[in-house]
Amino acid sequence: MGYWDVPEGTDCVEKTWIATKLGTALGLIGSAYHIVAFQPDTALEAMQRAASATVTMATMGAIFGMTTCLTAQAREAPDDPLNYFVGGCASGIFLGARTHNAMTGTTGCLALGTLAFFTKAGKMEGWRLTGPPKL
């Protein structure tokens, strides 16, 4: 079952679990590239970097999934893209808190919220980035 298969505003635990798994996968992939690009001095340092990045991304996924679902329930507007903006913004704020930088949090809130908003709007309206053109 995928993230889009669960109806919005229902089964928040399942949606959060899926978003957390996706965040974990992205964190593992990103940290692998980072370790290859910037060679650590020791294996322990490599493990610490990988764990830190992966836990951060997993947490951001969990925050996004739970915030989006709870916002959809509270607003009684399950398919509104604004719910996704709020979830993305909450993830960005966490990133700012994690880095102890208000500017990172503000930028992350706006960037991730906007990305999530347009992802949901595009999904609802059938936008496509790849594939043959519709004639």
N, CA and C of each residue as an Amber inpcrd file, in Angstrom:
protein
   405
   0.8460000  -1.1710000   0.0000000   0.0000000   0.0000000   0.0000000
   0.8960000   1.2400000   0.0000000   0.5800000   2.1960000  -0.8450000
   1.3660000   3.4110000  -0.9580000   0.7210000   4.5810000  -0.2360000
   1.4560000   5.6760000  -0.1850000   0.9930000   6.8650000   0.5230000
  -0.3030000   7.3950000  -0.0760000  -0.3970000   7.3960000  -1.3940000
  -1.5820000   7.9580000  -2.0480000  -2.7750000   7.0160000  -1.9900000
  -2.5620000   5.7620000  -1.5930000  -3.6610000   4.7950000  -1.5170000
  -4.5300000   4.9850000  -0.2820000  -3.9750000   5.5660000   0.7660000
  -4.7260000   5.8080000   2.0030000  -5.4720000   7.1320000   1.8500000
  -6.8010000   7.1520000   2.0450000  -7.5530000   8.4050000   1.9130000
  -7.0410000   9.4680000   2.8840000  -7.0520000  10.7080000   2.4390000
  -6.5570000  11.8220000   3.2530000  -7.4030000  11.9780000   4.5120000
  -6.7490000  12.2460000   5.6260000  -7.4460000  12.4810000   6.8840000
  -7.8960000  11.2200000   7.5890000  -7.5280000  10.0590000   7.0730000
  -7.8800000   8.7960000   7.7180000  -6.6100000   7.9950000   7.9600000
  -6.6490000   7.1360000   8.9430000  -5.5490000   6.2250000   9.2560000
  -4.2110000   6.9640000   9.3270000  -4.1490000   7.9190000  10.2520000
  -2.9490000   8.7540000  10.3880000  -1.7090000   7.9410000  10.7200000
  -1.8800000   6.8660000  11.4610000  -0.7210000   6.0460000  11.8130000
  -0.1220000   5.4110000  10.5580000  -0.9400000   4.8900000   9.6800000
  -0.4590000   4.2660000   8.4420000   0.2270000   5.2850000   7.5380000
  -0.3940000   6.4530000   7.3800000   0.2170000   7.4950000   6.5310000
   1.5460000   7.9740000   7.1260000   1.6000000   8.1090000   8.4410000
   2.8410000   8.5270000   9.0920000   3.9190000   7.4620000   8.9230000
   3.5470000   6.2050000   9.0610000   4.5010000   5.1070000   8.8990000
   5.0700000   5.0930000   7.4760000   4.2370000   5.2790000   6.4880000
   4.6970000   5.2920000   5.0910000   5.6330000   6.4800000   4.8550000
   5.2540000   7.6630000   5.3430000   6.0930000   8.8540000   5.1640000
   7.4280000   8.6910000   5.8950000   7.3980000   8.0390000   7.0600000
   8.6300000   7.8010000   7.8030000   9.5500000   6.8580000   7.0410000
   8.9870000   5.8110000   6.4590000   9.8000000   4.8800000   5.6700000
  10.4160000   5.5720000   4.4590000   9.6490000   6.4260000   3.8020000
  10.1830000   7.1630000   2.6530000  11.2990000   8.1190000   3.0850000
  11.1000000   8.8070000   4.1970000  12.1310000   9.6930000   4.7200000
  13.3960000   8.9360000   5.0980000  13.2280000   7.7590000   5.6840000
  14.3790000   6.9370000   6.0460000  15.1510000   6.5190000   4.8030000
  14.4420000   6.0920000   3.7770000  15.1060000   5.6780000   2.5320000
  15.8680000   6.8500000   1.9120000  15.2480000   8.0190000   1.8670000
  15.9320000   9.1940000   1.3270000  17.1510000   9.5680000   2.1670000
  17.0270000   9.4390000   3.4740000  18.1530000   9.7300000   4.3580000
  19.3130000   8.7730000   4.1390000  19.0070000   7.4880000   3.9590000
  20.0630000   6.5020000   3.7010000  20.7600000   6.7670000   2.3710000
  19.9810000   7.0550000   1.3500000  20.5630000   7.3240000   0.0300000
  21.4010000   8.5990000   0.0610000  20.8490000   9.6490000   0.6570000
  21.5790000  10.9120000   0.7320000  22.8570000  10.7920000   1.5410000
  22.8030000  10.0810000   2.6550000  24.0110000   9.9440000   3.4720000
  25.0480000   9.0720000   2.7740000  24.6200000   8.0930000   1.9940000
  25.5800000   7.2820000   1.2360000  26.3270000   8.1470000   0.2260000
  25.6100000   8.9860000  -0.4940000  26.2560000   9.8930000  -1.4400000
  27.1920000  10.8640000  -0.7200000  26.7640000  11.3690000   0.4210000
  27.5770000  12.3170000   1.1720000  28.8710000  11.6620000   1.6590000
  28.7750000  10.4250000   2.1140000  29.9640000   9.7220000   2.5980000
  30.9300000   9.4440000   1.4510000  30.3930000   9.1340000   0.2740000
  31.2610000   8.9040000  -0.8830000  31.9010000  10.2110000  -1.3480000
  31.1400000  11.2790000  -1.3690000  31.6510000  12.5590000  -1.8560000
  32.6420000  13.1990000  -0.8800000  32.3750000  13.0680000   0.4080000
  33.2330000  13.6620000   1.4400000  33.6980000  12.5370000   2.3600000
  34.8000000  11.9350000   1.9970000  35.3130000  10.7620000   2.7150000
  35.5720000  11.0820000   4.1910000  34.9760000  10.3110000   5.1010000
  35.2620000  10.4990000   6.5260000  36.6290000   9.8940000   6.8740000
  37.1700000  10.3490000   8.0000000  38.4780000   9.8610000   8.4310000
  38.3970000   8.4630000   9.0380000  37.2810000   8.1590000   9.7100000
  37.1430000   6.8490000  10.3530000  35.7880000   6.2420000  10.0120000
  35.6750000   4.9470000  10.2620000  34.3990000   4.2600000  10.0480000
  33.3550000   4.7530000  11.0390000  33.7860000   5.0910000  12.2450000
  32.8550000   5.6050000  13.2490000  32.2510000   6.9310000  12.8090000
  33.0700000   7.7880000  12.2430000  32.5710000   9.0640000  11.7390000
  31.5730000   8.8480000  10.6080000  31.8330000   7.8890000   9.7460000
  30.9040000   7.5650000   8.6540000  29.5620000   7.0820000   9.2130000
  29.6140000   6.2300000  10.2210000  28.3800000   5.7230000  10.8280000
  27.6030000   6.8490000  11.5170000  28.3070000   7.7390000  12.1830000
  27.6410000   8.8550000  12.8500000  26.9570000   9.7780000  11.8430000
  27.6360000  10.0620000  10.7580000  27.0430000  10.9080000   9.7120000
  25.8040000  10.2500000   9.1110000  25.9360000   8.9600000   8.7950000
  24.8120000   8.2430000   8.1860000  23.6270000   8.1910000   9.1380000
  23.8950000   7.8970000  10.3960000  22.8040000   7.8160000  11.3720000
  22.1390000   9.1700000  11.5640000  22.9290000  10.2270000  11.6650000
  22.3770000  11.5580000  11.8760000  21.4780000  11.9840000  10.7180000
  21.9620000  11.8180000   9.5070000  21.1710000  12.2160000   8.3360000
  19.9170000  11.3640000   8.1870000  20.0460000  10.0760000   8.4250000
  18.9060000   9.1760000   8.2630000  17.8350000   9.4460000   9.3090000
  18.2440000   9.6430000  10.5610000  17.2720000   9.9250000  11.6160000
  16.5790000  11.2680000  11.3670000  17.3290000  12.2490000  10.9010000
  16.7330000  13.5540000  10.5980000  15.6690000  13.4270000   9.5120000
  16.0060000  12.7380000   8.4340000  15.0400000  12.5870000   7.3320000
  13.8390000  11.7360000   7.7460000  14.0670000  10.6880000   8.5290000
  12.9560000   9.8620000   9.0120000  12.0220000  10.6890000   9.8960000
  12.5930000  11.5150000  10.7430000  11.7850000  12.3720000  11.6050000
  10.9960000  13.3890000  10.7900000  11.6250000  13.9530000   9.7790000
  10.9110000  14.9000000   8.9120000   9.7480000  14.2170000   8.2120000
   9.9480000  12.9730000   7.7670000   8.8600000  12.2230000   7.1390000
   7.7170000  11.9770000   8.1080000   8.0590000  11.6080000   9.3400000
   7.0300000  11.3620000  10.3510000   6.2590000  12.6390000  10.6800000
   6.9740000  13.7420000  10.8220000   6.3230000  15.0270000  11.1120000
   5.3970000  15.4090000   9.9620000   5.8840000  15.2420000   8.7270000
   5.0470000  15.5700000   7.5700000   3.7810000  14.7160000   7.5370000
   3.9440000  13.4060000   7.6770000   2.7840000  12.5040000   7.5970000
   1.7480000  12.7870000   8.6670000   2.2070000  12.9550000   9.9060000
   1.2650000  13.1740000  11.0000000   0.6170000  14.5480000  10.9080000
   1.3870000  15.5740000  10.6200000   0.8420000  16.9310000  10.5380000
  -0.1660000  17.0570000   9.4080000   0.1560000  16.4880000   8.2610000
  -0.7570000  16.5450000   7.1250000  -2.0790000  15.8550000   7.4420000
  -1.9940000  14.6860000   8.0530000  -3.2080000  13.9300000   8.3680000
  -4.0430000  14.6330000   9.4400000  -3.3960000  15.1030000  10.4920000
  -4.1400000  15.7750000  11.5600000  -4.7330000  17.0990000  11.0880000
  -4.0250000  17.8010000  10.2170000  -4.5570000  19.0400000   9.6630000
  -5.7910000  18.7620000   8.8050000  -5.7490000  17.6840000   8.0330000
  -6.9070000  17.3180000   7.2100000  -8.1080000  16.9880000   8.0860000
  -7.8700000  16.3220000   9.2120000  -8.9700000  16.0020000  10.1220000
  -9.5020000  17.2490000  10.8170000  -8.6080000  18.0880000  11.2950000
  -9.0300000  19.2760000  12.0530000  -9.7670000  20.2730000  11.1690000
  -9.3210000  20.4300000   9.9430000  -9.9370000  21.4110000   9.0480000
 -11.1670000  20.8470000   8.3360000 -11.3770000  19.5500000   8.4350000
 -12.4750000  18.8720000   7.7410000 -12.4510000  19.1600000   6.2450000
 -11.2290000  19.2600000   5.7000000 -11.0170000  19.4730000   4.2650000
  -9.8900000  18.5290000   3.8400000 -10.2160000  17.2500000   3.6930000
  -9.1530000  16.2670000   3.5060000  -8.3280000  16.4310000   2.2360000
  -8.8900000  16.9080000   1.1630000  -8.1400000  16.9790000  -0.0960000
  -7.5940000  18.3650000  -0.4040000  -7.5580000  19.2400000   0.5710000
  -7.0510000  20.5920000   0.3570000  -5.5160000  20.5820000   0.3510000
  -4.8880000  21.1190000  -0.6890000  -3.4200000  21.1730000  -0.7210000
  -2.8050000  21.9830000   0.4170000  -3.5940000  22.8400000   1.0580000
  -3.0820000  23.6160000   2.1840000  -2.6330000  22.7020000   3.3310000
  -3.2760000  21.5460000   3.4800000  -2.8520000  20.5870000   4.4980000
  -1.4120000  20.1350000   4.2410000  -1.0720000  19.9640000   2.9910000
   0.2800000  19.5500000   2.6290000   1.2740000  20.6840000   2.8600000
   0.8360000  21.9140000   2.6220000   1.7080000  23.0460000   2.9210000
   2.0430000  23.0730000   4.4070000   1.0450000  22.8700000   5.2480000
   1.2650000  22.8840000   6.6950000   2.2130000  21.7560000   7.0990000
   2.0340000  20.5610000   6.5260000   2.9270000  19.4390000   6.8340000
   4.3580000  19.7010000   6.3920000   4.5270000  20.2460000   5.1890000
   5.8680000  20.5790000   4.7070000   6.4990000  21.6730000   5.5380000
   5.7060000  22.6440000   5.9240000   6.2120000  23.7420000   6.7500000
   6.6600000  23.2190000   8.1110000   5.8950000  22.3250000   8.7020000
   6.2780000  21.7520000   9.9960000   7.6020000  20.9900000   9.8820000
   7.7970000  20.2740000   8.7840000   9.0640000  19.5650000   8.5690000
  10.2180000  20.5440000   8.4190000   9.9880000  21.6390000   7.7250000
  11.0190000  22.6580000   7.5670000  11.3780000  23.3190000   8.8870000
  10.3770000  23.5550000   9.7240000  10.6350000  24.1460000  11.0360000
  11.4740000  23.1880000  11.8870000  11.1660000  21.8920000  11.7970000
  11.9890000  20.9110000  12.5180000  13.4370000  20.9600000  12.0440000
  13.6290000  21.0870000  10.7450000  14.9900000  21.1570000  10.2100000
  15.7260000  22.3850000  10.7610000  15.0280000  23.5000000  10.8710000
  15.6200000  24.6900000  11.4650000  15.9720000  24.4830000  12.9290000
  15.0980000  23.8190000  13.6610000  15.3820000  23.5340000  15.0690000
  16.5650000  22.5690000  15.1950000  16.6350000  21.6230000  14.2930000
  17.7280000  20.6350000  14.3140000  19.0800000  21.2910000  14.0490000
  19.0960000  22.2830000  13.1760000  20.3490000  22.9650000  12.8430000
  20.5910000  24.1980000  13.7160000  19.6470000  24.5120000  14.6140000
  19.7460000  25.6860000  15.4890000  19.8950000  26.9640000  14.6680000
  19.0900000  27.0530000  13.5830000  19.2030000  28.2020000  12.6980000
  17.7940000  28.6220000  12.2680000  17.3760000  29.8060000  12.6810000
  16.0300000  30.2850000  12.3560000  15.8450000  30.4990000  10.8550000
  16.8900000  30.9400000  10.1700000  16.7790000  31.1650000   8.7290000
  16.5800000  29.8490000   7.9860000  17.2590000  28.7940000   8.4330000
  17.0640000  27.4750000   7.8330000  15.6310000  27.0140000   8.0620000
  15.1120000  27.2420000   9.2550000  13.7370000  26.8590000   9.5490000
  12.7280000  27.6200000   8.7130000  12.9370000  28.9130000   8.5580000
  12.0300000  29.7350000   7.7590000  12.0750000  29.3330000   6.2920000
  13.2730000  29.1910000   5.7720000  13.4310000  28.8010000   4.3710000
  12.8930000  27.3960000   4.1350000  13.2050000  26.4920000   5.0710000
  12.7060000  25.1190000   4.9530000  11.1910000  25.0580000   4.9930000
  10.5940000  25.8570000   5.8780000   9.1350000  25.9130000   5.9730000
   8.5180000  26.3430000   4.6450000   9.0180000  27.4440000   4.1070000
   8.4620000  27.9540000   2.8470000   8.7390000  27.0120000   1.6740000
   9.9650000  26.4990000   1.5890000  10.3290000  25.6470000   0.4550000
   9.6070000  24.3000000   0.5060000   9.6720000  23.6220000   1.6530000
   9.0300000  22.3040000   1.7450000   7.5090000  22.4220000   1.7130000
   6.9730000  23.4840000   2.3210000   5.5260000  23.6930000   2.2680000
   5.0430000  23.9370000   0.8520000   5.7710000  24.7640000   0.1090000
   5.4010000  25.0450000  -1.2850000   5.5330000  23.8010000  -2.1560000
   6.6230000  23.0560000  -1.9620000   6.8120000  21.8200000  -2.7240000
   5.6850000  20.8260000  -2.4520000   5.3330000  20.6610000  -1.1790000
   4.2580000  19.7340000  -0.8240000   2.9090000  20.2160000  -1.3730000
   2.6610000  21.5260000  -1.2910000   1.4150000  22.0900000  -1.8040000
   1.2570000  21.7750000  -3.2910000   2.3010000  22.0580000  -4.0710000
   2.2020000  21.8370000  -5.5150000   2.2230000  20.3510000  -5.8710000
   2.8380000  19.5330000  -5.0410000   2.7870000  18.0880000  -5.2720000
   1.3480000  17.5900000  -5.1370000   0.6610000  18.0160000  -4.0850000
  -0.7310000  17.6110000  -3.8770000  -1.6340000  18.2050000  -4.9630000
  -1.4570000  19.4850000  -5.2830000  -2.2720000  20.1180000  -6.3250000
  -2.0520000  19.4140000  -7.6620000  -0.8150000  19.0890000  -7.9740000
  -0.5120000  18.3830000  -9.2230000  -1.1150000  16.9980000  -9.2600000
  -1.0920000  16.3220000  -8.1280000  -1.6880000  14.9800000  -8.0440000
  -3.2010000  15.0590000  -8.2640000  -3.8260000  16.0630000  -7.6670000
  -5.2820000  16.2120000  -7.8070000  -5.6820000  16.5750000  -9.2350000
  -4.8540000  17.3920000  -9.8960000  -5.2010000  17.8790000 -11.2280000
  -4.5930000  17.0580000 -12.3540000  -3.8130000  16.0400000 -12.0130000
  -3.2660000  15.1520000 -13.0340000  -2.0570000  15.7070000 -13.7740000
  -1.2880000  16.5680000 -13.1350000  -0.0810000  17.0990000 -13.7700000
   0.9150000  15.9600000 -13.9600000   1.6940000  16.0450000 -15.0460000
   2.7170000  15.0360000 -15.3130000   4.0210000  15.7350000 -15.6470000
   5.1150000  15.1590000 -15.1530000   6.4300000  15.7000000 -15.4440000
   7.1170000  14.9160000 -16.5520000   6.7440000  13.6530000 -16.7180000
   7.3590000  12.8040000 -17.7390000   6.2660000  12.0630000 -18.5030000
   6.6840000  11.4340000 -19.5620000   5.7560000  10.6190000 -20.3510000
   5.3720000  11.3070000 -21.6370000   4.6650000  10.5990000 -22.4710000
   4.2540000  11.1900000 -23.7530000   3.2350000  12.2940000 -23.5550000
   3.1960000  13.2580000 -24.4480000   2.2350000  14.3510000 -24.3090000
   0.8090000  13.8700000 -24.5480000  -0.1280000  14.5340000 -23.8880000
  -1.5400000  14.2350000 -24.1100000  -1.9710000  14.9610000 -25.3730000
  -2.6050000  14.2570000 -26.2670000  -3.0820000  14.8640000 -27.5050000
  -4.5850000  14.9600000 -27.5160000
